[in-house]
Amino acid sequence: MVAEERIDGRFGAYGGSYVPETLVAALEALAVGAQAALADDAFLATFAAELSSWAGRPTPMTRMHRLGESMGVELWLKREDLAHTGAHKINNAIGQALLAKRMGARQVIAETGAGQHGVASAAACARLGLPCRVYMGAVDVERQAPNVQRMRLFGAEVVAVSGGDATLRAAIDEALRDWVSDPQASYYLLGSAVGPHPYPWLVRELQAVIGRESREQIMQQAGRLPDLVVACVGGGSNAIGMFHPFVGDQTVELVGVEAGGKGPGLGEHGASLCAGKPGVLHGTYSYLLQDADGQVQETHSVSAGLDYPAVGPEHAMLLDSGRARYLQASDAEALAALEDLCAMEGILPALESAHAIAAVRKLAVERPGAMVLVNCSGRGDKDLGILAAQSQAAAS
Ligand SMILES: *Cc1c(COP(=O)(O)O)cnc(C)c1O
């Protein structure tokens, strides 16, 4: 899978491992264990079998006839919304849970913001009989009650974190503290292509199934490679999983779409690559939203999954090298794109995924008639409460 590549956790100037001494040995053991697993045909076969028989892969590739025509492009959607638990996150969760088991971990620790990664982790751990503890900000526990209920049904212990901002950043700090206390017995299951080495590489390898399937499906169904491949970018895992198998195809333009939120002011969006500067957060060197003094900024997005002040280091490298480019879609543009996909294609996408669809309208102006492949990273059932609140606010 990764034979010729030197795996040192660096993506150009980015990546690396900036962690307290107490975590160095655990991360080194994880890097060794992960490389051995991903080079082991038996492990890869078990992973592939779980993806197909339990997680519902391969997910389909669907031509969007009506929406594509309305935009003036040939539009295809990769349907991660149809994966088990409703998003791409399950690919990474079951892959890492299998790795935890292989490495002899007695329990899994995870953190979650909106709860999607927590649900995927809890489901994967239930499947493999691993105890799972999920740290979640107290504010998020309140806001995301259905996901908390799902995690508990899957047997996970959900710990509400009331310190700090009581959201994702505080939950990550608390999960790391737990891991440091017993890094031998615990496996830390990180949810995106962020954090210290080996996570950005490991998560990309586990998510690259999205791009590999897509490449095969588009060749089969459309007869050629797409002109553009588009995905939303929060931490960057669905996008890097989609992009990676296309990086060598110079005719394929790669476009990541960040949360433009309410506007360009600091604190109003989550566009780390478009508006940030390089710095270190949660153990990795990458683009960050920070003020002039280097203080990490609050973020805003209508979609919880894009509401993070940093981004995976491989995207930082792809930005600097020019191999990929990154745009923003605002809250309003994402909501409009979500409504379009519902009305014209009968698909309710996650608000995160709707950002990628929204960007196609802008790209269609530059490249009329282009063949565009968009990763629909998840389904939008989880967002019905937010959608109801939005339409109420619009009506009043
Ligand atoms: C979590 C999530 C995202 C953002 O995470 P990435 O690591 O950037 O992929 C995007 N879409 C959905 C549906 C999500 O649940």
The ligand as an ORCA input file, in Angstrom:
! r2SCAN-3c Opt
* xyz 0 1
  C     -16.546     15.178     10.355
  C     -17.108     15.438      9.007
  C     -16.428     16.231      8.053
  C     -15.146     16.947      8.345
  O     -14.064     16.139      8.650
  P     -12.877     15.873      7.632
  O     -11.846     15.214      8.467
  O     -12.426     17.192      7.078
  O     -13.398     14.997      6.562
  C     -16.987     16.367      6.800
  N     -18.173     15.794      6.485
  C     -18.852     15.034      7.374
  C     -20.141     14.429      6.956
  C     -18.347     14.831      8.657
  O     -19.042     14.073      9.533
*
